[in-house]
Amino acid sequence: LSQYINIGIALNFISTPVSYYLVETLDASSAEVNTYSALTYLPWCLKIFFGILSDTKPINGFHRRPYFVAGWVVFVLSNVVLCASVTPSITSV
């Protein structure tokens, strides 16, 4: 139960300043902000499918650990790419 509370708090507290940043600093349109919101919540909406996938397709005998590692690798690489971009823009992602 605390997992759902923590994720809900994180998604809501982070989405407000990011939306403000997109609109005020990067001059993003409402469609771009809406796309950002949809992409942010997409993994949360698809978690049942990722759960079924990890339960039915183990990697090297492990069910969830390789999927967690792959998710963290994608997360870290995405942040490295964002840090390396000199000027943030709505189209640089």
C-alpha positions in Angstrom: 0.0 0.0 0.0 2.8 2.4 0.8 4.2 1.8 -2.7 1.1 3.2 -4.3 1.1 6.2 -1.9 4.7 7.0 -2.6 4.3 6.7 -6.4 1.2 8.9 -6.3 2.9 11.5 -4.3 6.0 11.4 -6.5 4.0 11.6 -9.8 1.8 14.5 -8.5 4.5 16.6 -6.8 6.9 16.2 -9.8 4.3 16.8 -12.5 3.3 20.3 -11.4 6.7 21.9 -11.5 7.6 20.1 -14.7 4.4 21.3 -16.4 5.1 24.8 -15.2 8.7 24.6 -16.5 7.4 23.3 -19.9 4.9 26.1 -20.3 6.8 29.1 -18.8 10.4 28.4 -19.8 10.2 26.2 -22.9 7.0 27.7 -24.3 5.4 24.2 -24.8 2.0 24.0 -26.2 -0.9 22.4 -24.3 -0.6 19.4 -26.7 3.1 18.9 -25.8 2.3 19.2 -22.0 -0.5 16.6 -22.5 1.9 14.3 -24.4 4.4 14.6 -21.5 1.7 13.7 -19.0 0.6 10.7 -21.0 4.2 9.4 -21.4 4.8 9.9 -17.7 1.8 7.8 -16.7 2.2 5.2 -19.4 4.5 2.8 -17.5 2.1 3.0 -14.5 -0.8 2.0 -16.8 1.1 -0.9 -18.4 2.5 -2.4 -15.2 0.1 -5.3 -15.3 1.6 -6.3 -18.7 5.2 -5.9 -17.4 4.2 -8.1 -14.4 2.8 -10.8 -16.6 5.9 -10.6 -18.9 8.3 -10.9 -16.0 6.4 -13.8 -14.5 6.2 -15.8 -17.8 9.5 -14.9 -19.4 12.4 -15.3 -16.9 15.8 -14.1 -18.0 18.6 -16.5 -16.9 16.2 -18.0 -14.3 15.4 -14.7 -12.7 11.8 -13.4 -13.0 12.0 -9.8 -11.9 15.6 -8.8 -11.2 16.7 -8.4 -14.9 13.6 -6.3 -15.6 14.4 -4.0 -12.7 18.0 -3.7 -13.8 16.9 -2.9 -17.4 14.5 -0.3 -16.1 17.2 1.4 -14.0 19.6 1.3 -17.0 17.1 3.1 -19.2 16.4 5.6 -16.4 20.1 6.4 -15.9 20.8 6.6 -19.6 17.9 8.9 -20.1 19.1 11.2 -17.3 22.6 11.2 -18.8 21.3 12.3 -22.2 19.2 15.0 -20.5 22.3 16.2 -18.6 24.4 16.2 -21.7 22.0 18.4 -23.7 23.3 21.9 -23.4 20.1 23.8 -23.8 16.9 22.2 -22.8 14.1 22.3 -25.3 10.8 20.5 -25.7 12.2 18.8 -28.9 15.5 17.6 -27.5 14.0 14.6 -25.8 
